[in-house]
Amino acid sequence: MAAMMGLYTVTLKMTKVHKNLKQIFSAPSLFSPKSCSISTTASIFIHSRAQPDAEVPSTKHTESPFTGLEEVMAGYILGKKKATEVAHAVWKNVVRKGDLVIDTTCGNGYDTLAMLRLIADDTRRGRVYAMDLQKDALERTSSLLDSSLTSHERELVELYAMCHSKMEELVRSGDTVRLVAFNLGYLPGGDKKIKTESDTTLLALEAAKKILSRRGLISILAYVGHSGGR
């Protein structure tokens, strides 16, 4: 019976993934929300600008953000990969060395660290702006970065105690952002009563659209089993 239930769960996940991937690739490309609900506990939503960049893009970034995700998606379906790993795999197809990216809810810092790995190079032009309203989250993120990065890499990450709806204030006139990432819900290991709210998140999404670069990406990871991710 347990084996049958496990097979049923995997089949159900595969059906949902297939259905939602069809919706993704059939959706209009310019500023139309694309969603990929991939489990009953977590969903990934993608919103991208499809116009080509003014500069000539590298071969790595001329394909769809969803190119090459077969392995990580299979791992997720089988319970061997986390939803965050799926999101990170998508980011790799979009973000370039030297880019400006924003982590709107830095939490424990793992998304911030993943972003830094994508933008850091010897030119040191790239930046990660990471923010959170909770002091505990910023301290956890700072601690993770300090223990994981060189001093030069650490300088590429700027932490801010602020609401993500105010992210436009961080971006200088003329600059654009390649990736804006949201991880909605509450701080893992923190107070579950403190969570992201729909009103400020909607304002943050509007702000993200204004500063997003061509071929940029808005990534949303939402834990739909909790009110903070709905």
N, C-alpha and C positions, 0 to 999 in steps of 0.2 A: 504493500500500500504506500509506504514512504517513497519507494522508487517511482511509483506511478505519479504521485503528487509532485515529485521533483521534475519529472519529465513534463508534466502539465504546466508547471510554472515556467520552465524554459521555453516551451512552445508558445505560451501566452506572451512572454516577453518578446520572442522573435516576431510574432504576429504584430505586436504593437510597434516594434522598431521598423518593420517593413512598411507598415501603413504610414507611419509618420515620416519616414525618409522619402516616400513617394510624395507626400505633401510638401516637404522641403524643396525637392527638385522641380516640382511643378508650380511653385509659388512665384509671383512676380519678383524680380530681382532688386528693384530699386525701392529702398525704404519700405518694404512690406515685411511685417514680422514673420519670421519663420520659426516654427516650434517643432521640437522633437521630444515628445514625452516618452521616456524610456523605462520608467518603472512606476510603481505605485507610491514610491517614497521620494523620488527625485526626478526632476525634469530639467532639460537643458533647452534654453530658448536662444536662438541666434537671430541677430538683426544686422545686416551688413549693407554697405554701400558698394555697388557693383561697378561704378565707373572706373576706368583705368586711371592709374596715377599719372601725374604729369611726367615723372621720371620713368625711365624704362625699368620695369620690374624684373627681378631675377627669375630664373626658370622655376625656382621653388615656389614662387608666389603667384604664378599665372594660372594655376588650377583652382578648382573649387576648394573652399575651406574644409570640405568633407572628404577630400581625396585621401586615400590611404588609411582609412579608419577601420578597415575590416577586422584587424587583429584586436584592437582595443575594444571595439564593439562586441566582438565574440567573447572576449574576456569578461566584459560587463554582464552580458547575458548569462554567462555561466557562473557569475558570482565571484570571479577572480580579479576583477578590476572595479575601481570606485568610479562614481559619476564624475568626480573631479578629474580623474585621469582621462576620461573622454573629453572633457572641456580643454584640458591642457594639450591634448593631441590636436584639437581643432586650432588652438592658438598657434601652434607651431607652423601651421600652413598660412598664417596671416602675418605674424609679427616678424620684423626684421631687426638686425643689429642696428643700434643707434636710434630706435624708435622711442617715442613717448607713449607710455601706457599708464592706465589708472586702475588700481584695485580699490573699488568703492567700499568694500567691507572686509578689511584685512584679517579680522578674526585672529586665528592662531599663527598666521603668517605664511602658510604653505603656498597659497596662490601668489602672494607677493614674491616669494623666493623663486617660484616657477617663472614668473614674469621677468625677474632680474636675469635669470639664466638665458632668456631669449633675447634680451636687448643689449647685454653687456659685451663690449669688445674693446680693443686697444684705443679706439678714438675717444671713448668715454663720453660720447654725445648723448647716449640714451638715458632715459630717466624713467623711474617708476614712482608715481605718486600714489601712496597708500593711505587710506583714511579709515577712521572708525570713531564712533562716539564714545566708546568705552575705554577708559584708561587701561583696564586689564588687558584688553585686546592689543592695544598699542605696545604695552610692555612685553607681552608674549611675542608679538611680531618682532620687536626690536631684539629680544633675546635670541630668537631663532636666527635672525640675520647676522647678529654679532658672532654667533658660534659657527655659522655656515659659510661666511664670505670673507674674502680678503678686505683689507681696509680700503683699497681702491674700488672694489665692487660695492662695498657698503655705502660709499659716497654717492652712488647712483640711485639710491632709494631715499625718498623723502617721506616721512610719516607726519600725518596731520590729524589732530583731534577735531574733527568737524563732521557735519552731516554731508552725506554724498550728494544731496541736492544742491550743494554749494560748489561743486567741483569746477565749474567754469571760472571761479575766482583764482584757481591755481594755474590756469593755462594762459600764457602770454599772448597778446594780440599777434596774429599771424601764424601761431603754432597750431598744429592739429594732432590728434591722438589716434594711434593705430588700433588700440584695444582698450575698451572699457569693460571691466568684469564685475559682475554682481554675484554674491553668494548670499542668498536671502534666508532669513530664519533667525536663529539665536546663536550666541557664541558657544561652541562645543566646550563643555566643561564649565560653562558660566551660568549666570542666572537666566533661566528660561523665560522669565517674565519680561526680560529686556530683549526686544526683537525688532527686526526691521518692520516698518509700517508702510502700508500701501500708498498713503498720501505723499510721503516724502520720496518713496521709491519712484512714483510716477513723475514727480518733479525732476528727480535725478535722471530718469530716462530721457526726458525732454532736453535736459542740459547736455547729456551725452551725445544726442543727435546733432547738436549745434557745433560741437568741437571735434566730431569724428572725421577722420581723414577719408579720402577716397580709398576704396578697398579696405576700409577699416571695419572693425567688428565690435558689436555690443554682445557680450556673453552673459547669460543669466542662468545661474544654478539655483533652483528653488526646491526646497524640501517640502513637498506638498502635504506631507503628513502632519505638518505643524502650521498654525495660523500665520506665522511670520513668513512663510514661504508661499502663501496663496495669493 
